[in-house]
Amino acid sequence: MSQMLQARLAGPQDRIATCPFQATRQIEGLNPRNAPYWHHLLIGRHIGIHRPDGRHCNWVARLLTADRRHVQKCLGPALNLGRGSLSFDEAISDAFAWFEEYAARGEAAEQAPRGRTDCLCFSPLGEIYTVGHALQDYTAWSKIARSRGGHYNMVTLANHHLTHGVTHVPLEEFTAQHLQTIALQIIRTPPRHGFSKRHSPVDRDDLSPDELRRRKRTYNSIIGILKVAFSHAWDAGKIETDRPIRCLKRISVVHTPRLLFLNRDECRTLLKRCTPALRNLVLAGLYTGCRVGELANLRVEDVGYQIFGLRISAFKRSPARFVFLPDEGMAFFLRMIEDKAPRDHVLLSDKGKVWQRQHTNLFRRAVREAKLPLEFVFHGLRHTYASDLIRQGVPIEVVARQLGHADIRTVADTYGHIAEQFREEQIRTRFSPLDDAELREAHLRSAQIEALWHDVRTYDWRMYGATPTGNERRPRALVRTPREVLEAFEGQLG
């Protein structure tokens, strides 16, 4: 696809059509200044107007080179000031011709559509209703019905794993053999984080057990997308059989406990590396265990509303709830709302704006400067909050209510191993004496017992009490995963 077509079609909107200075009257309305007015066409590709004074006004283009430098080119007059002028279409054509020259020489940085994509990289052709048609129809529904973040995550996952494989397959001919194609695609395709480049394919035998487990979870997510898309097609009468839906089966994944959270010393180190506003946001996360979106939406009137804590509004699929606070946390929030109106936001960025996605890079930098694991993200504060409560003996049911989980199984599976320390201490200190002879033996062996107690508790507290997963017998699967998919994940293909 040419760069001009990418600017028009590949992103969430036509970047050429949205240029704010296409017409002569728009250009005339630009105030003279030394710096050009720029409009993003693609990542690293810009069209602009340079109007330093009333006698000069030119079209300019800017390009990001492969060595991460910006170069500019004057394309010609934008206003007729006695020397003729170029129209917007002519300037755009000349700009992209110049971009293509740099790209052909290998001197330009890789271009990419600007903004978040909200559509599939697939163009349905023909009258036969394919998997791609079903995904396109589902995407149109998802854009309206789902949250912006949920829709974006679904589209990104589908584009990364599906658009290069089975989208051309007629939906009524979709079978378990096509699921094997999807499974192999997921196994061989490394994950892509943010806007990073695609990595080279990998072999299944080169994956660690944890990487393979993650691939299985990705496969299950893809199955969830396909199941909803195929069900939409079935309900709309696009197919005559529901066999494609019935063949969509997930694969069993052995759960691993959550290990990436911080102790109190690590929390203090992280706080020292935050900007003032980010520090408040991080403290709020550590005091409440709330998601960053819930904290960003928090209003002054939600603090101390009916309870000693916070009222958290409904967020995404989670209903509204109350979160109780310790005295330290309540003092923090009372300080945050001083001299503010009831509808004001409690937490704002360093620029005084509502938190949206500005925290991401700031938090990543703070984590790096604090020398914490680079994969630790803001959501890890939620895990830190839960793990600390459980270590202190708070019942799992209470923690689940604080986090907004309707079912305690999620909390039990994720953090249950941490509760082992509390259970161990309670059994040791609260068991009533039973046999006098064994009690005397315990006194005689007190030094040995204390040494053992000290030794076993020197292990990493994050792993303490976690059940080894190396040689355990697999739980019996509750789903009938197709043989073709199992063969792909077990590496038993011929």
C-alpha positions in Angstrom: 0.0 0.0 0.0 1.4 3.4 -0.9 2.0 6.0 1.8 -0.8 8.2 0.5 -3.3 5.3 0.7 -2.1 4.5 4.2 -2.8 8.1 5.2 -6.3 7.9 3.8 -7.3 4.4 4.6 -5.1 2.6 7.2 -5.8 4.7 10.2 -9.0 5.5 12.2 -9.6 8.5 10.0 -8.6 10.0 6.6 -5.6 12.1 7.7 -5.5 13.9 4.4 -9.1 14.9 4.5 -8.8 16.2 8.1 -6.0 18.7 7.3 -7.0 22.0 8.9 -5.4 24.2 6.3 -6.6 22.9 2.9 -8.6 26.0 1.6 -7.1 29.4 0.9 -9.3 31.1 3.6 -8.0 28.6 6.2 -4.4 29.4 5.3 -5.0 33.1 5.3 -6.4 32.7 8.9 -3.0 31.4 10.2 -1.1 34.0 12.1 2.5 34.6 11.0 5.1 32.9 13.2 8.6 31.5 12.8 7.6 27.8 13.4 5.6 26.0 10.7 2.0 24.8 11.3 2.2 21.0 11.0 -0.4 18.4 10.3 0.3 14.7 10.9 -0.2 12.4 7.9 1.5 9.3 9.1 3.9 8.6 12.0 7.0 10.5 10.9 5.3 12.2 7.9 3.9 15.8 8.0 2.5 18.5 5.7 2.8 22.1 6.9 2.4 25.8 6.2 5.4 28.1 6.9 4.2 31.7 7.2 6.9 33.7 8.9 5.5 37.1 7.8 3.0 38.7 5.5 5.2 38.4 2.4 6.0 34.7 2.5 3.7 31.6 2.8 4.9 28.2 1.6 3.9 24.6 1.7 6.5 22.5 3.6 6.9 18.8 4.2 8.7 17.1 7.1 10.1 13.5 7.3 11.6 11.4 10.0 14.7 9.7 8.8 16.0 6.2 9.7 18.5 7.7 12.1 15.6 9.5 13.9 16.3 13.0 12.5 13.7 15.4 11.0 14.4 16.8 7.5 12.2 19.4 5.8 11.5 20.5 2.2 9.9 23.6 0.8 7.2 22.5 -1.7 6.1 25.9 -3.1 3.9 28.9 -2.4 0.7 28.2 -0.5 -0.8 31.7 -1.2 -0.6 33.7 -4.4 1.6 36.6 -3.3 2.7 37.5 -6.8 4.6 34.2 -7.6 1.7 31.8 -8.2 0.7 29.1 -5.7 0.2 25.3 -5.3 -3.1 23.8 -4.5 -3.5 21.5 -1.5 -3.8 18.5 -3.7 -0.6 19.5 -5.6 1.2 20.0 -2.3 0.1 16.6 -1.0 1.2 14.9 -4.2 4.6 16.5 -4.1 5.0 15.7 -0.4 4.3 12.0 -0.8 6.5 11.8 -3.9 9.3 13.2 -1.7 8.5 10.7 1.1 8.6 7.8 -1.4 12.1 9.0 -2.7 13.5 8.7 0.8 11.8 5.4 1.5 13.2 4.0 -1.8 16.7 4.8 -0.7 16.1 3.2 2.7 16.7 6.5 4.5 13.2 7.1 5.9 11.9 5.7 9.2 9.1 3.2 8.9 5.8 4.9 8.4 2.7 3.9 10.3 -0.9 5.2 10.5 -1.4 7.9 13.1 -3.8 7.2 15.9 -5.5 4.1 17.1 -6.9 1.7 14.5 -10.6 0.8 14.9 -11.1 -1.4 11.9 -9.8 -4.7 10.6 -7.0 -4.9 8.1 -9.2 -6.8 5.7 -11.4 -5.9 2.7 -14.2 -8.4 2.1 -14.5 -9.3 -1.6 -17.1 -11.4 -3.4 -20.6 -12.7 -2.4 -19.4 -15.7 -0.4 -19.7 -14.9 3.3 -16.3 -15.6 4.8 -14.7 -15.5 8.2 -13.5 -12.0 7.3 -17.0 -10.8 6.6 -18.2 -12.1 10.0 -15.3 -10.3 11.7 -16.1 -7.1 9.8 -19.8 -7.2 10.9 -18.8 -8.0 14.5 -16.3 -5.1 14.5 -19.0 -2.7 13.3 -21.2 -3.8 16.2 -18.3 -3.7 18.7 -17.5 -0.1 17.8 -20.9 0.9 19.0 -21.6 -1.5 21.9 -18.2 -1.9 23.6 -16.0 0.5 25.4 -13.3 2.3 23.3 -10.5 0.4 25.0 -12.3 -3.0 24.7 -13.0 -2.4 21.0 -9.4 -1.4 20.3 -8.0 -4.4 22.1 -10.2 -6.7 20.2 -9.3 -5.2 16.8 -5.6 -5.2 17.6 -5.7 -8.9 18.6 -7.6 -9.8 15.5 -5.4 -7.9 13.2 -2.2 -9.4 14.7 -3.3 -13.0 14.6 -6.2 -13.5 12.2 -6.0 -11.2 9.1 -3.0 -13.1 7.7 -4.6 -16.5 7.9 -8.3 -17.6 7.8 -10.2 -14.4 6.9 -10.7 -15.7 3.3 -12.2 -19.0 4.4 -16.0 -19.4 3.7 -17.6 -19.3 7.1 -19.7 -22.4 6.5 -16.6 -24.4 5.6 -14.7 -23.4 8.8 -13.6 -26.5 10.7 -11.2 -27.6 13.5 -8.4 -27.8 10.8 -8.6 -24.0 10.5 -8.3 -23.8 14.3 -5.0 -25.6 14.0 -3.9 -22.9 11.5 -4.9 -20.2 14.0 -3.1 -22.0 16.8 0.1 -22.4 14.8 -0.1 -18.7 13.9 -0.3 -17.7 17.6 2.5 -20.1 18.6 4.9 -18.7 16.0 4.0 -15.1 16.4 5.7 -13.2 19.2 3.6 -10.7 21.1 3.7 -7.1 20.0 3.7 -4.5 22.7 2.4 -1.0 21.8 3.8 0.3 18.5 6.9 -2.0 18.5 8.0 -3.7 15.3 6.9 -7.2 14.5 9.4 -9.8 15.6 10.6 -12.8 13.5 8.5 -16.0 13.9 9.7 -18.4 16.5 9.5 -22.2 16.8 7.4 -23.9 19.4 10.3 -25.8 20.9 12.1 -22.5 21.6 9.2 -21.3 23.9 9.5 -21.5 27.7 6.6 -23.1 29.6 5.4 -19.6 30.7 5.5 -18.3 27.1 3.6 -21.3 25.9 1.0 -20.7 28.6 0.6 -17.1 27.5 0.1 -18.3 23.9 -2.7 -20.6 25.1 -4.4 -17.7 26.8 -4.1 -15.7 23.6 -5.6 -18.6 21.7 -8.5 -18.6 24.1 -9.0 -14.9 23.6 -9.1 -15.4 19.8 -11.7 -18.2 20.2 -13.8 -15.8 22.3 -13.7 -13.2 19.5 -14.6 -15.8 16.8 -17.4 -17.3 18.9 -19.1 -13.9 19.2 -18.5 -13.0 15.5 -19.8 -16.4 14.3 -22.8 -16.2 16.6 -23.7 -12.7 15.1 -23.5 -14.2 11.7 -25.8 -17.1 12.7 -28.3 -14.8 14.3 -28.3 -12.6 11.2 -29.0 -15.6 8.9 -25.7 -15.3 7.1 -25.0 -19.0 7.4 -27.2 -22.1 7.3 -25.4 -24.2 9.9 -24.0 -23.5 13.4 -21.2 -26.1 12.9 -18.5 -23.3 12.8 -19.7 -22.1 16.2 -19.7 -25.6 17.7 -16.2 -26.4 16.7 -14.8 -23.4 18.6 -13.4 -24.9 21.8 -10.9 -23.4 24.2 -7.8 -25.1 25.5 -7.2 -25.8 29.1 -4.6 -23.5 30.7 -2.9 -24.3 34.0 -3.3 -21.2 36.2 -0.1 -19.6 37.6 -0.3 -17.2 40.7 0.3 -13.5 40.3 3.9 -12.7 41.4 4.6 -9.2 40.1 3.7 -6.9 43.0 5.7 -4.7 45.4 6.6 -4.8 49.1 6.4 -1.6 51.2 10.0 -0.6 50.7 9.6 -1.0 46.9 6.5 1.1 47.0 8.3 3.9 48.8 11.2 3.8 46.3 8.7 4.1 43.4 6.9 7.0 45.1 10.2 8.9 45.3 10.7 8.7 41.5 7.2 10.0 40.6 6.2 13.5 39.6 4.0 15.2 42.2 0.7 14.5 40.4 1.8 10.9 39.5 2.7 10.4 43.1 -0.8 11.2 44.2 -2.2 8.9 41.6 0.1 6.1 42.7 -0.8 6.6 46.4 -4.5 6.5 45.5 -3.9 3.2 43.8 -2.0 1.8 46.7 -4.7 3.0 49.2 -7.7 1.6 47.3 -6.6 -1.0 44.8 -8.7 0.8 42.2 -8.1 0.8 38.4 -6.5 3.9 37.0 -9.7 4.7 35.1 -11.7 4.5 38.3 -9.3 6.9 40.0 -9.4 9.3 37.1 -13.2 9.5 37.3 -13.3 10.0 41.1 -15.1 13.2 42.1 -14.9 15.2 45.3 -18.5 14.2 46.2 -17.4 10.5 46.1 -15.1 10.9 49.1 -16.8 10.0 52.4 -20.1 9.5 50.7 -22.3 7.5 53.2 -19.2 5.4 54.2 -15.7 5.8 55.6 -14.2 5.5 52.2 -15.0 6.1 48.5 -17.9 5.7 46.2 -16.5 4.2 42.9 -18.8 4.7 39.9 -19.5 2.0 37.4 -16.5 1.4 35.1 -16.5 -0.7 32.0 -18.2 -3.9 33.0 -17.8 -3.4 36.8 -20.8 -2.1 38.7 -20.6 0.8 41.2 -19.2 -0.1 44.6 -17.9 1.3 47.9 -14.2 1.0 48.8 -13.4 1.4 52.5 -10.2 3.2 53.6 -7.7 3.1 56.4 -7.2 6.3 58.4 -4.0 7.0 56.5 -5.9 6.7 53.2 -8.8 8.8 54.3 -6.4 11.6 55.4 -4.8 11.5 52.0 -8.1 11.9 50.1 -9.3 14.6 52.5 -6.1 16.5 51.7 -6.8 16.0 47.9 -10.3 17.5 48.0 -9.6 20.6 50.1 -10.9 23.8 48.5 -12.5 21.9 45.6 -16.1 21.9 44.4 -18.2 18.7 44.8 -18.1 17.9 41.0 -14.4 18.5 40.7 -12.0 15.6 39.9 -10.0 14.5 42.9 -6.9 13.7 40.9 -5.4 15.7 38.1 -2.2 15.5 36.0 0.8 17.8 36.5 -0.8 20.0 33.8 -4.1 20.2 35.7 -5.9 17.9 33.2 -8.0 14.8 33.9 -5.9 11.6 33.8 -6.4 9.6 30.6 -3.4 7.9 29.2 -0.7 10.5 30.3 0.4 8.3 33.2 1.8 5.5 31.1 5.1 7.0 30.1 5.5 8.8 33.4 4.9 5.6 35.3 7.3 3.6 33.0 10.0 6.1 33.7 9.5 6.0 37.4 9.6 2.2 37.4 12.9 2.3 35.4 14.5 4.9 37.8 13.4 2.9 40.8 15.1 -0.2 39.3 11.9 -2.2 39.5 11.0 -4.9 36.9 10.3 -3.1 33.7 7.2 -5.1 33.0 5.6 -3.7 36.2 2.7 -1.4 35.1 0.1 0.7 37.0 -2.3 -2.2 37.2 0.4 -3.9 39.4 -0.6 -1.5 42.2 -3.9 -3.2 42.3 -2.2 -6.5 42.8 0.1 -4.9 45.4 -2.9 -3.7 47.3 -4.6 -7.1 47.3 -1.4 -9.1 48.2 -0.7 -6.8 51.2 -4.2 -7.3 52.6 -4.0 -11.0 52.2 -0.6 -11.2 53.8 -2.0 -9.3 56.8 -4.7 -11.9 57.2 -7.7 -10.1 55.6 -10.2 -12.7 54.4 -10.2 -13.3 50.7 -14.0 -12.5 50.6 -13.3 -9.0 51.9 -10.4 -8.4 49.4 -12.7 -9.5 46.6 -15.4 -7.0 47.6 -12.8 -4.2 47.8 -11.6 -5.0 44.3 -15.1 -5.2 42.9 -15.0 -8.9 42.1 -18.3 -10.7 42.2 -16.6 -14.1 42.6 -13.8 -14.8 45.1 -12.3 -17.5 42.9 -10.4 -14.9 40.9 -8.8 -13.5 44.0 -8.2 -17.0 45.5 -6.5 -18.3 42.3 -4.4 -15.2 41.9 -3.3 -14.4 45.4 -4.3 -17.5 47.5 -0.7 -18.7 47.9 0.2 -15.5 49.7 -2.4 -16.3 52.4 -0.3 -19.4 53.2 2.1 -17.3 55.4 -0.8 -16.1 57.5 -2.3 -19.6 57.7 1.0 -21.1 58.7 1.5 -18.5 61.5 -2.1 -19.0 62.8 -1.7 -22.8 63.0 1.6 -22.6 64.8 0.5 -20.1 67.4 -3.2 -21.0 68.0 -3.2 -24.8 68.1 -4.2 -25.9 71.6 -1.8 -28.4 73.4 -2.7 -32.1 72.8 -0.1 -34.4 74.2 2.2 -33.6 77.1 5.1 -35.8 75.9 5.1 -34.2 72.5 4.9 -30.8 74.0 8.0 -31.5 76.1 9.7 -32.8 72.9 8.8 -29.5 71.2 10.5 -27.6 74.1 13.6 -29.7 73.8 13.8 -29.1 70.1 12.9 -25.4 70.3 16.3 -24.3 68.9 15.9 -26.7 65.9 12.3 -25.6 65.4 13.2 -21.9 65.5 16.0 -22.5 63.0 13.7 -24.3 60.6 11.1 -21.5 61.0 13.7 -18.9 60.2 15.1 -20.9 57.2 11.8 -21.5 55.4 10.7 -17.9 55.7 13.8 -16.5 54.0 12.5 -17.4 50.6 10.9 -14.8 48.4 7.6 -13.9 50.0 6.0 -13.6 46.6 6.6 -17.3 46.0 6.0 -18.5 49.6 3.6 -21.4 49.7 3.1 -21.5 45.9 2.5 -25.1 44.7 5.3 -26.3 42.3 3.9 -26.8 38.8 6.7 -28.8 37.2 5.6 -32.4 37.7 2.0 -32.0 38.9 -0.8 -33.9 37.3 -2.8 -31.8 34.9 -6.4 -31.0 36.0 -9.0 -32.7 33.9 -10.1 -30.4 31.2 -13.7 -29.3 31.2 -13.7 -28.6 27.5 -13.2 -30.9 24.5 -10.4 -29.1 22.7 -10.1 -30.3 19.1 -7.3 -32.8 18.5 -5.8 -30.6 15.8 -5.3 -27.7 18.3 -3.8 -30.0 21.0 -1.3 -31.3 18.4 -0.2 -27.8 17.6 0.4 -26.8 21.2 1.9 -30.1 22.2 4.3 -30.1 19.2 3.0 -33.4 17.8 2.5 -32.4 14.3 3.9 -34.7 11.6 
